[in-house]
Amino acid sequence: MAEHQDDSLYPIAVLIDELRNEDVQLRLNSIKKLSTIALALGVERTRSELILFLTDTIYDEDEVLLALAEQLGQFTPLVGGPEYVHCLLPPLESLATVEETVVRDKAVDSLRTIAAQHSPSDLENHFVPLVKRLSGGDWFTSRTSACGLFAVAYPRVSSSVKAELRQHFRNLCSDDTPMVRRAAAGKLGEFAKAVEMEYLKSDLIPLFINLASDEQVGNDSVRLLAVEACVSIASLLGHEDIEALILPTLRLATEDKSWRVRYMVADKFTELQKAVGPDITKAELVPAFQSLLKDCEAEVRAASAHKIKEFCQNLNADCREQVIMTYILPCVKELVSDGNQHVKSALASVIMGLSPILGKENTIEHLLPLFLTQLKDECPEVRLNIISNLDCVNEVIGIKQLSQSLLPAIVELAEDTKWRVRLAIIEYMPLLAGQLGVEFFDEKLNSLCMTWLVDHVFAIRDAATKNLQKLVEKFGTEWAQQTVIPKVIQMSRDANYLHRMTCLFCINLLAQECGPDATIKLMLPTILTMSNDGVANVRFNVAKSLQKLGKGLDSATVNSQIKPCLDKLKTDSDIDVAHFAYEAIDALKLS
């Protein structure tokens, strides 16, 4: 009998031994096996023994505690379902008070998950007391964790308990410790969505106003997080309430002495725009946006510049063009020549998107000069951001105007002395080809693509090879046979062996796109001829190419043309050539 009892205790005994082991990885692995151990124990012993043991042994490395906090959030079925889910609260409560932030956050995530699995009565009897204990904890760690639990508990409890929760949250918002106020500010928007409208106005908006003007010396993080709450609260209120209750605070945030607060306003600006509606946007947010675009801090200007396109799109149609031309475009013109490259790069990523909004005439008159300025910018990222968005402008002003204005700058970039700039242009070439069309591409850019194949930098040659494959995908096999393949074959006679190898690499990829007929007729003869090349590197690449091509060709061609060539190469005096020839013979099953 005693023997049987020892067996039944085995999983707990093993877990205890593993969790006391000095090896952190072993302890971590044992935590990750908790669900298996719980299944072996059954729901009753999991509740009475395993959960109790875990609650009493929370003293481990952060990595182990993090894994435990995550596991417990998925434990509801293993303790007997929602009826018993409250037994998971004690270990998670302990984890929500530890020093390491990521562990606390994961414990809060798990508590939020299992809160939904509590019945209303269990919420009041078990979960809400936990929230209160954490809210009143001696250490700030427990009070910061509590902030994330109000919104999940509030909607399903009685009116009297709701009043208690609002009072506890009020206390946290005025806590002496800035970390707690910061946590409360971060969760204020979420809690605002859970409370009733009357308490939103009477209780939470005064808290929001206080947090948004938090003046602790050297600490702007509370005000910074209050900006996020501003978005949530504004989305819940009507026009008059926004004007009376939210706008004064928003104005102060836009002009805050801390650039980080202004940055947060800029980052959330289009969300604020949607929350307050078109009328308030026109009256209040347009001047505020102008101010942010001209901010003295580059980080704020960059964040604002990122929002220009979306902000303009969201403006009311009846005033959109007038607002952009009068208020936004003058700021954009200043940002084009900003002293900070991150600001210019941010602007370049969105400025092309103004073309569809402003139309053809405004684009040609006002935007094209700005595009050209940015295409000549000394910063490669600025130039590339313009090129990657050319399709927006193409749709508005047409290819003729676009090519006359922008193509010279594109060609200049394609021949840039910095190889990384050339590389980036190659990557955009298929996109440009699709926008410009085959005729224009052949006339203006085809020769450029072929020039890259003989670039002195391997990365450029490699990218140019792949670029050809993508161009054939766009323009078709017939185009490849007439335009590309003859030029590639010509490279097989180049004096530079590196260029002859590039020819082979091109054929490998083009054969995939052009099919067996074109391969046999146009490309295979060239490869067979190159098997006599004087450079061993070229010859062993011939063997590798024959292996690739042979898999897509009929057996008659393989046996009559490829096999004799490989048989010759396997006797080559160079050991590498012979090796790859044998490898190809084995792969094609020719031995």
N, C-alpha and C positions, 0 to 999 in steps of 0.2 A: 504493500500500500504506500509506504513511504517512498519507495522507488518511483512509483507512478506520479506521486506529488512532485518529486524532483524534476521529472520529465516535463510536467505541466508548467513549471517555473523556468524552464530552460531558456526561452526567448528573452525574458527579463534579465536572467543571470548573464547571458551572453552580452546583452546590451550594456549592462553595468560594467562588465569587464572591458568592453571596447571603448566606452566613454571615459574610462579611467586610464586608458592607454596613453602614453606620451606622444604617440604619432598622431598629429592633427588630421592627416589624410584618412587614417583608420577611423577616427571619431566622426569625420565628415561622412565617410561611406556608411557608417552605422546609422547616422541620422537619415541618410537617403533611403535606407531600407526600412524605415519606420512603418510604412504602410504594409509591407510584407509581414513584419512582426505583429502588427495589429490584427491582420487577418488570421495569423496563427493563434493569437490569444483569444479572438472573439470579442464581441462588443462589450460584454460585461467586464472582462478582465482588462480590456483596453481602458475603460473608464476608471475602474477601481485601482488598477496597478500602474499601467503605462503612463497615463496622463499625470497621475500623482507623482510618479518617479521623475518625469520630465519637468514638472513644476518645481520640484525640490533640487534639481541639478542644473539650473541655469547659471553657469559660472564659466562658460567655455570661451574659446577663441571666437572672434567676430564671424569668421567664415562658417563655423559650425552653427552658431546662433542664427545666422542669416538663413541657412538651409532649414533649420528647425522652424523658424517663423513662417517660411514658405510652405513647408509640409503641413503645418497645423491648419492652414487655411483650406486645405483639401480633405480634412479629416472627418467631416460631418458623417458620411456613410459608415465610417469605421467605428464611430461611438454609438451608433444606433439610430442615426437620422436626426432631423430637426428637433424632435422631442428632447433629445439629450445634448444638443449642440452647446448649451451653456457650460458644459463641463470643460470645454476647450478654452474658456475665458481666463482661468488662472494662469496657465503658462504664457499665454499671449499678453496678459497684463504685465507680467514680469518682463517679457521681452520688450514691451513698449516703453520701459523705463531705463533701458541700458544706455551706456554712454555713446556707443557708435550709432551715428545717424541712419546709415543704410539698414541696420537691423531694426531700429525703431520704425522706420518707414515701412519695412516689409511686414512687421507685426501689425501696424495700423491697417495696411492693405488687407491682411488676413482677417482682422477684426471687422473691417467694413464688409468683407465677403460673407462672413458668418452672421453678421447682424441681420441680413436679409432673410436668413434661415430661422431666425427666432420668431416665435408667435408674439403678438402684441403684449400678452401678459408676461412672457419670458423676457421681452425687452425691458419692461418696467421693473421686473423682479431681479434680473441678473445683469443685463447689459447697461442700463442707465446707472445703476450703482457703480459699475466699473468706470463709466465716463466721469462720474462725480469724484471718485477716488483719484483718478488720474488728474482731474482739473485742480484738485486741492493738494496735490503731492508736494512734498518739501523740495524736491529737485525739479529744476526747469525741464529736464528731459521728459518727465511724465506729463507736465502741463503742455508742452509742445505736441506730444502725441495725442492728447485729449482733443486738440483743435480739429483734428481730422475726422472725429467720430460723431459730431453733433448732427450733421446733415443726414446721416444714415439712420439715426435713432429718432429724430424729431417727428417725422410725418406720421408715425404709427403709435404714438403714445397719447395719453389723456391730456386734457387742457392744463391741469395742475402740474403735471410733469413737464409739459412744454414750457410753462412759465419758469420752472426751476432751471431747465436747460438754457433758456435765454439769459437768465441771471448768471449762470456759470460762464457762459460765453462772454457776457459783458465784463465779468471779472478778468477773464483772460486777455481781453482787448486792452485793459488798463493795467496789466501786470507790470511789476517793477523791472522784470527782465526783458530786454529788447528781443531776445530770441523767441520768447513766448508771444510777444505782441506781433512779431514778424509772422509766426506760424498762424496766429489768429487772422492777421490781414490776408494771408494766403488762402485761407479757407472761408473768408467772409462772403465772397461772391457765391460760393456753393451753398452756404447756409442761407443766404438771402433767397435763393430759389426754393428753399424748403419751408420757410416761414410764411405765415399769412400776411396779406398786404398791409393790414393795420399795424402789425408789429414790425414789418419791414420799415415803415415810415417812422413809427414811434421809438423803436429800439435799435434797429440795425443802421439806419442812415446816420444818426448821431455818432455811432461807433465808427462808421466809415469816415466821417468828416474829421473826427479826432485822430484816427490812424493816418489819414492822408496829410495831416499837419503835424505828425509826430516830430518833435524837435530835439530828441536826445542828441547831445553833441557827438559829432563824428559818426553818426549812424543814420544812413538814409534808407536802409533796407526795408523798414516798415512802410515808409511812404511809397517806396518802389512797388511793393506788393499790393498796396492799396489801389494802384492804377488798374491792376487786373480785376479787382472787385468792382471798380467803377463800370467796367464793361457789362458785367453780369447784372448789377443793380439798375443801370440805365435801361437795359433791355426789358426790365420788368415794369418800368414806369411810363406814364403818359407824358405828353409834350409839356404840360404846365409844371408837373412835378420835376421833370428833368431840369427845366429852366431854373426852378426855385431851389431844388435840393442838390443837384449834381454839378451844374455848370460852374458855380463859383469855385468849387474844389478842383474841377478840371482845368480851369484857367490858371489856378495857382500851380498845378502840376506841370503845365506847359512851360511855365516860367520859373520852375523850381531852381534853387541855387545849385542843386546837385545835378551834374550832367547825366548821372545814371537814372535818375527819375525822369528827366526829359527824354532820355533814350527809350525808356519803357513806354512812355506816352507815344513816341514815334513808332515803336515796334507794334503797338496795339491800335494804331490810329485808324486803320480801316475797320477794325472791329468796333471801335467807338463810333465811327461814322454810321455803321449799320444800326447800332443800338440807339442813337439819338434821332435818326431820321433825317430826311432831306432838308427840311426848313431850318433846323438848328445847325445842320452842316453848313449851309450857305451863309448863315448869319455869324456863326461862331467858329466853326472848325476850319473854314477856308483861311481866315487870318492866322489862326493858330498853326495851321500847316505851313503857311508862308514863313512864320517865325521859326519853326523847326528846320525848314530847308535852309535857313540862313544862320542856324545856330553856330556859336563860336567853337563848339566841339565837333571834330570830324566824325566821331562815332555816331553822334545824333544826326548829322547831315546824311551820313551813309544809310542809317536806318530809315530816315524819311525818304531819301531818294528811292529806296527799294519799293516804297509804297505809292509812288507817283502814278503809275499806270492804273493800279486798282482803285486808288482814290478818285481818279478822273472818270473811270468807268462807272463808279457808283454814284456820281453826281446826277441830279435830275436832268432828264433829256432837254427840258425847255431852257435850262440855263447852262448846260455843260460847256458848250463851245465858248460862250462869253466868259465864264469863270476861268477856264483854262487859259485862254488868250490874254486875259487881263491880269490874272493873279499868279497862275502857276508857271506859264511859259517864261516870264522874266526871270524867275528863280532857276528854272532849268538851264537857261542860257548862262547864268553865272556858274552853275555847278559843272557845266561842260569843261570849264577851265579851272576847276577847283585845284587847290594846291595839294590835295591828298588823293593818292591813287585809288584808295578803297572807295572813296566817295564817287570818283569818276567811273570806277568799275561797276558800282551799284547802279548808277544812272544808266550806264550803257546796257545793262541787262534788261532794262524796262522801257527805255526811251522810244524804241521802235514801235512799241505797243500803242503809242499815241497817234500813229498814222491812221489806223482805222477809225479812231475817235474823231480826229480833226478833219479827215477827208483829203482829197487830192490837192486842191489849191493850197491849203494851209501847209500840207506836208512839203510840197515843192518849195514854197516861199520861205517857210520858217524852220522846218525840221531838217530838210536835206543839208543845209549848211552846217547844222550841228552834228549830223551823222558823219559828214566829211571831216569835220574837226576831230571827232573821236576816232575815226579810222586812221588818222595820222598821229594819234597820241603816242607818246613814248612808252607807255605801259602796254605790253602785249595783251594783258587780260582785257583791257578796255577795248582794244581793236577786235579781239575775238568775240567779245560779248555782242558787239554790233553785227558782226558777220553771222553769228549763229541765229540772229533774229531777222534776217533780211526778208524772210517770207512775208512778214507783216507789211512791209513797205511795198513789196512786189505786187501784192494784191490790190494796193491802193493806187499806185502811180504807174504801174506797168513796167515791163522789162526794158523798154527802150530808154525811158528816163533814168531808170535804175542803173543800167549799164553805162550810160554816158557819165553819170555822176560818181558812181561807186567803184566801177570795175578797175580803174587805174590804181586805186588804193588797195584793192584785193590782190592785184598782181604784185604790187610793191611788197605786201606782206608775204606773198608766196616765195619771194626771193630774198626775204629778210636774212641778215647775217646770223641771227640766232637760230640754231637748228630747231629749238623747241617751238619757236613761232611757226616755222615752216611745217613742223609736225602737226601742230594744231590746225593749220589751214587745210592740210591734207585730210584730216578727219572730218572737216566740214564740206569737203568737195562734193561728195555724193548729195548732200543736202542742197548745195548750190546748183548742182547739175539738175536736180529735180525742179528747182525754181526757174532756172534759166532756159531749159529745153535743149534738145539735142543739137539743133542748128547753131544756136548761139554758143553752146558749149564747145562744139567742134571749131568754131571760128576763133573764139577768144581764149579758151582754157585748155584745150586738148594738148597742145604742145607743152604747156606747163606741167601737166600730169606725166608726160613722157620724160621730161627733163628730170623730174624727181627720181626716176628709176636709176639715174646714173649719179645721184648725189654722193658726195664723199662721206656722208654719215650713214652707217648701216641702218639705224632706226628709221631714217627718212626713206631709204630704198625699200625696207620691209613694209612700211606703212603705205608707200606708193603702190606696191604690189597688191596689197589688200584693197586699196582704193580702186584699182582697175577692175577687180572682181565685182565690187559693189556697183561700179558704173555699168558693167555688162548686165548686171541684174536689172538696172533701171532702163537701159537703152536697147537691150536685146542682143541676140546672137548675131544677127545680120550686121548690126553696127560694129560688133567686135571683129567680125571677119574682114570688114572693109577698112576699119579705122585703126584698130588696136593690134591685132595679131601680126600684120605685116611689119609694124614697127618693133614689136617684141622679137620676132624672128631675126630681124636685122641686128639686134643686140648680140646674137649668137656669134657674130663675126667681129665683135668689138675687141680692140687690142688689150683692154683691161679685163683680166680674168674675173674680177669681182662683178663686172657688168654682165659677163657671160653667165655667171651663176645666178644673177638676178633674172636673166632670161628664163632659166630653168624654173625658178620659183614662180615666175609669172605663168608659165605654161601649166604648172601643177594646179594653180587656182583657176585659170581660164578653161582648162579641160573640164572641170566640174560644171562650169556654167554653159559651155558650148556643146557638150554632148560628144558621143563617140565618133560620129561622122566627121565633124570638123577637126577633132583630135587626130584621127587617122590621116586625113587628107592634108591638113595644114601644119600640125605641130609635131607629130611623131617623127617624120623625116628629119626635122631639125635636131631632135634629141638623139636620134641614131647617129647622125653626123658628128655630134658633139662627143660621142664616146671615144673619138680619136683625139680629143683635145690634149695638148701638151702638159696641162696642169692637172695633177692628181685630184685636187679638190673638186675640179669640174667633173672629172670622170666618175668619182664616187657619188656625186650628186646626180649624175646621169642614171646610175644604178638605182638610186632612191626614187628618182622621178619615174623610171620604168616600172618600179614596183607599184607606185600609186596609180599610174595610168593603166597598167595591165589589169587592175581589178575592175575597171569599167569597160574593158574592150572584149570583143568576141574571141573565143579560143583559137580560131584560125589565124587572126592577126597576132595574137600572143605567141603562138607556136612558130609562125613563119617569119615574124620580124623582131619581136622582143627577145625570144629565147636565144637565137643566135648571137645577139648583141651581148646578153648577159653571160653566155658561155665564154665569149671572148674576154669579157671584163673579169671573170673569175680567175683567169690565168694572168691577170695584170701583175706587173712587177711590184706595184705599190700594195702593201698589205691591207690598207684601208679600202682601196678600190675592190680588191678581191673579196674582202669581208662583206661589203655591202652588196656585191653581186650575188654572193652565196645566200645572203639574207633575202634578197629579192626572189631568187629562184625558189627558196623554201616557201616564202609567202604566197607565191603564185602557183605552187605545187608543180614545178617544172622538172624536178629532179627525177 
